[in-house]
Amino acid sequence: MMVAKPILHVGSFRNKEVLEAGAGYVIPSNDVKEIAQVIMKTYGMNEDERVAIGNSGRHWVVPHISG
């Protein structure tokens, strides 16, 4: 999240930080259809949308790691 890019977290556990920050998507690793849908959704975003999501992550991380 620190690099200000949209996050697509695919795994067997929930990543609450990504969700709290509004920094991207958390997808169960066994849901191949949703993984594909989120990839296509992100690919279809314009640059402003991707930058906004990325910046949300960076703005969340900075105060949480500098404590």
Order of alpha helices (4+ residues) and beta strands (2+ residues): beta-alpha-beta-alpha-alpha
